[in-house]
């Protein structure tokens, strides 16, 4: 809509991605701040609360009455703000909206099943959820490859030229990136605000990288690849604004949880951003907290199956620190610090090529 006003009324300022990204941020922020209290009251009335896993630390039992599925609100706010501000004929922006929508639907279905049955493990079966994630990621990857005709070269940090053309194998990598990132954020979402700030940090880094990638002068100066992906920075900005509004109610002690409708969607979108910015490898640093959380689960399960011994007191690793009697706020803030520092390092690498 804003871009349409720019062309119809010749309002030049609305043609700039940075201006529309700012509008998207505040529209999504205010919508989330306005709707979230109403959603919380509705969820409390209808008992749409978070079922707590019986294996979770005992301190989590106090959170049993906390509303969940807040992701529906902030993802909805993101989509609305994006539709108002993006250039709708940009294929990469449409791919971003497709990613948000498909994975939000998967998360909603999982959350709804848990709420309906009042059981944390009663959501979608792991195999069904994984299959839906793969199918959705394959749809997005196919959209990029065959509709947007997106470049399939593989880029790595510190090297200005692509290593090689992946061809059709790009589809496999892109699906792997989106599904892995989606599940990684989902694993991290275990404490109040723990996944929210690292997500904001990652989205901010990718918004910067994508803006540079979409700008021919900046990408040329930094020896980065150039594609017409700049519009997607507006969607990332909208999600940052929506998550900022969500954090107002999600910080400790949380009044609402994002649920799978939020965490699965954020992770998939981070994966999508890494793909279109040719930063799939850099995602490991940008999403360092999500990587650490996922590795802790892999190591724990692998160690127990091979040696019948546990490495951590409990996995994911944030539960390990809970079992060591760290205060929840201390765990959360320290993880936030690590996430912010790793994102700063990731941005520094852009100049080293």
C-alpha positions in Angstrom: 0.0 0.0 0.0 2.7 2.5 0.9 4.7 1.6 -2.2 1.5 2.0 -4.2 1.0 5.5 -2.7 4.6 6.3 -3.7 3.9 5.5 -7.3 0.4 7.0 -7.4 1.0 10.2 -5.6 4.7 10.5 -6.3 5.7 10.6 -2.6 9.3 9.8 -3.1 10.1 9.1 0.6 7.8 6.1 0.5 9.9 4.5 -2.2 12.8 4.0 0.2 13.1 0.6 1.7 14.5 2.1 5.0 11.4 4.3 5.4 9.0 1.5 4.7 10.9 -0.8 7.0 10.5 1.8 9.8 6.8 2.0 9.1 6.5 -1.8 9.2 8.4 -2.0 12.5 6.1 0.4 14.3 2.8 -0.9 12.7 3.7 -4.4 13.8 4.8 -3.2 17.2 1.7 -1.2 18.0 -0.6 -4.0 16.7 1.1 -6.5 18.9 1.0 -4.2 21.9 -2.7 -3.5 21.3 -3.8 -7.1 20.6 -1.7 -9.1 23.0 -3.5 -8.1 26.3 -6.8 -9.0 24.6 -5.4 -12.3 23.5 -4.0 -13.1 27.0 -7.4 -12.4 28.5 -9.2 -14.5 25.9 -6.7 -17.4 26.4 -7.2 -17.3 30.2 -11.0 -17.4 29.8 -10.8 -20.3 27.4 -8.0 -22.2 29.3 -5.7 -21.9 26.2 -2.7 -22.2 28.5 0.7 -23.9 28.3 0.7 -27.6 29.1 3.9 -28.3 31.0 6.0 -31.4 30.2 6.2 -33.7 33.3 9.9 -34.0 32.7 10.6 -30.2 32.9 12.2 -28.8 36.0 9.8 -28.4 38.9 10.0 -24.6 38.8 8.1 -24.8 35.5 5.0 -26.2 37.1 4.2 -22.7 38.3 3.8 -21.6 34.6 1.0 -24.1 33.9 -1.6 -21.3 33.8 0.4 -19.1 31.4 -1.4 -18.6 28.0 0.4 -19.9 25.0 0.1 -19.5 21.2 1.1 -15.8 21.3 2.9 -16.4 18.0 -0.5 -16.2 16.3 -0.7 -12.5 17.3 2.8 -11.4 16.4 3.0 -13.4 13.2 -0.4 -12.0 12.2 0.8 -8.5 13.0 4.0 -9.1 10.9 2.0 -10.3 7.9 -0.4 -7.3 8.1 2.4 -4.7 8.5 4.3 -6.3 5.7 1.4 -6.3 3.3 0.9 -2.6 4.0 4.5 -1.7 3.3 6.3 -4.1 0.8 6.4 -4.0 -2.9 4.0 -6.9 -3.7 5.5 -7.8 -7.0 8.8 -8.7 -5.5 9.2 -12.5 -5.6 11.5 -12.7 -2.6 9.1 -10.7 -0.5 6.3 -13.1 -1.5 8.6 -16.0 -0.6 9.1 -14.5 2.8 5.3 -14.2 3.4 4.8 -17.7 2.1 7.4 -19.0 4.7 5.7 -17.2 7.6 2.3 -18.4 6.6 3.1 -22.1 6.0 5.2 -22.6 9.2 2.7 -20.5 11.3 0.0 -22.9 10.2 2.1 -25.9 11.3 2.8 -24.3 14.6 -0.8 -23.4 15.2 -2.0 -26.9 14.5 0.6 -28.3 17.0 -0.3 -25.7 19.7 -4.1 -26.2 19.2 -3.7 -30.0 19.7 -1.7 -29.5 22.9 -4.3 -27.0 24.3 -7.2 -29.1 23.3 -5.8 -32.3 25.0 -4.1 -30.4 27.9 -1.0 -32.4 27.3 2.5 -31.1 26.3 3.2 -34.2 24.3 -0.2 -34.4 22.7 0.5 -32.1 19.7 1.5 -33.2 16.3 3.4 -36.4 16.2 7.1 -35.8 15.6 7.1 -37.6 12.3 4.0 -35.7 11.1 5.4 -32.3 12.2 8.7 -33.1 10.5 7.0 -34.1 7.3 4.9 -30.9 7.2 8.1 -28.9 7.8 9.9 -30.6 5.0 6.9 -30.2 2.7 6.6 -26.5 3.5 10.3 -25.8 3.2 10.3 -27.7 -0.2 7.5 -25.5 -1.4 9.4 -22.3 -0.5 12.7 -23.7 -1.9 10.9 -24.6 -5.2 9.3 -21.2 -5.3 12.8 -19.6 -5.1 14.3 -21.9 -7.6 11.7 -22.2 -10.3 9.6 -19.0 -9.9 12.1 -16.5 -8.6 14.9 -18.2 -10.6 17.2 -17.6 -7.6 20.9 -18.0 -7.9 22.1 -21.5 -6.7 25.8 -20.6 -6.0 27.2 -21.5 -2.6 28.9 -18.6 -0.8 30.9 -18.8 2.4 32.2 -16.1 4.8 35.5 -14.4 4.0 35.4 -15.4 0.3 34.1 -12.9 -2.2 33.4 -15.4 -5.0 31.1 -18.4 -4.9 32.6 -21.8 -4.3 30.5 -23.6 -6.9 27.0 -23.8 -8.3 24.9 -26.3 -6.3 22.4 -26.7 -9.1 19.4 -28.8 -8.0 21.2 -29.8 -4.8 20.4 -26.2 -3.6 16.9 -27.4 -2.9 18.2 -30.0 -0.5 20.4 -27.4 1.3 17.6 -24.9 1.5 15.1 -27.3 2.9 17.7 -28.5 5.5 18.5 -24.9 6.5 14.8 -23.9 7.0 13.8 -27.1 8.8 16.9 -27.1 11.0 16.5 -23.5 12.0 12.8 -23.9 12.6 13.4 -26.8 15.1 16.4 -25.1 16.7 14.4 -22.0 17.7 11.6 -24.3 18.9 14.1 -26.1 21.2 15.4 -22.8 22.6 11.9 -21.5 23.5 12.0 -23.0 27.0 12.4 -20.0 29.3 10.7 -16.6 29.5 12.1 -14.5 26.6 15.0 -16.8 26.0 14.2 -17.3 22.3 12.8 -13.8 21.7 15.9 -11.6 22.0 18.3 -13.9 20.1 15.6 -14.0 17.4 15.4 -10.2 17.3 19.3 -10.1 17.2 19.3 -12.6 14.3 16.6 -10.8 12.4 18.4 -7.5 12.8 21.6 -8.9 11.4 19.9 -10.4 8.4 17.9 -7.2 7.8 21.2 -5.4 7.5 22.8 -8.1 5.3 19.7 -8.3 3.1 19.6 -4.5 2.7 23.2 -4.5 1.7 22.7 -7.5 -0.7 19.8 -5.7 -2.3 21.7 -2.4 -2.8 24.1 -2.5 -5.8 26.4 0.2 -4.4 26.8 -1.3 -0.9 27.1 -4.9 -2.1 29.7 -3.9 -4.6 31.7 -1.9 -2.0 31.7 -4.9 0.4 32.3 -7.4 -2.3 29.0 -9.2 -1.6 26.6 -10.8 -4.1 23.8 -8.6 -5.3 20.2 -9.7 -5.7 16.9 -7.8 -5.7 16.1 -9.0 -2.1 16.0 -5.6 -0.3 12.2 -5.7 0.1 12.5 -8.7 2.5 14.3 -6.4 5.0 11.0 -4.8 5.4 9.4 -8.1 6.5 12.3 -8.7 8.9 11.8 -5.2 10.3 8.1 -5.9 10.8 8.9 -9.2 12.7 11.4 -7.4 14.8 8.7 -4.8 15.8 6.2 -7.5 16.5 8.7 -9.5 18.6 9.6 -6.3 20.5 5.9 -5.9 21.4 5.7 -9.6 22.3 8.7 -9.3 24.6 6.8 -6.7 26.6 4.6 -9.5 27.8 7.0 -12.4 27.4 9.9 -11.1 29.6 10.3 -12.8 33.0 7.8 -13.6 34.5 6.1 -14.3 31.2 2.4 -13.4 30.8 2.3 -15.3 27.5 4.4 -17.8 25.6 4.9 -17.8 21.8 4.2 -21.5 21.4 5.1 -23.5 18.3 3.1 -21.1 16.1 5.8 -18.5 16.9 9.0 -20.5 17.4 8.7 -22.7 14.4 7.9 -19.7 12.2 10.7 -17.5 13.4 13.2 -20.3 12.9 12.0 -21.0 9.3 12.1 -17.3 8.4 15.6 -17.0 9.8 16.6 -19.9 7.5 14.8 -18.2 4.6 16.7 -14.9 5.2 20.0 -16.8 5.3 19.2 -18.4 2.0 18.3 -15.3 0.0 21.2 -13.3 1.5 23.6 -16.2 0.6 24.6 -16.5 4.3 23.6 -20.1 5.0 27.0 -20.8 6.7 26.9 -17.5 8.6 23.5 -18.5 10.1 25.6 -20.8 12.4 27.1 -17.7 14.0 24.0 -15.4 13.8 21.9 -18.1 15.4 24.7 -19.3 17.9 22.3 -19.8 20.8 20.0 -21.9 18.7 22.9 -24.0 17.5 24.2 -24.5 21.0 20.8 -25.5 22.3 20.3 -28.0 19.4 23.8 -29.5 19.8 23.2 -30.0 23.5 20.2 -32.1 22.6 22.0 -34.1 19.9 25.0 -34.8 22.2 22.7 -35.7 25.1 20.7 -38.2 23.1 23.7 -39.6 21.3 25.7 -40.1 24.5 22.8 -41.8 26.3 22.2 -44.2 23.4 25.8 -45.0 22.9 27.1 -45.0 26.5 24.0 -44.9 28.7 25.4 -41.8 30.2 24.2 -38.2 30.1 26.5 -35.3 29.4 24.2 -32.6 30.8 21.9 -32.8 33.8 19.1 -32.1 31.4 18.8 -31.0 27.8 18.4 -28.5 26.1 21.3 -26.9 27.8 19.2 -24.1 29.5 17.6 -26.8 31.6 21.1 -28.0 32.6 21.7 -24.6 34.2 18.3 -24.6 35.8 19.2 -28.0 37.4 22.4 -26.3 38.7 20.2 -23.8 40.5 21.0 -20.9 38.3 18.3 -18.2 38.6 16.1 -18.1 35.5 16.9 -14.5 34.8 20.6 -15.1 35.0 20.4 -17.9 32.4 18.2 -15.8 30.1 20.3 -12.6 30.2 23.6 -14.5 29.7 22.2 -16.3 26.7 21.0 -12.9 25.4 24.5 -11.5 25.8 26.1 -14.4 23.9 23.5 -14.0 21.1 24.2 -10.3 20.7 28.0 -10.7 20.7 27.8 -13.5 18.1 25.7 -11.3 15.9 28.2 -8.4 16.2 30.9 -10.8 15.1 28.8 -12.0 12.2 28.4 -8.4 11.0 32.1 -7.8 11.3 32.8 -10.7 8.9 31.0 -8.8 6.1 34.0 -6.5 5.7 36.6 -9.3 5.7 36.6 -10.8 2.2 
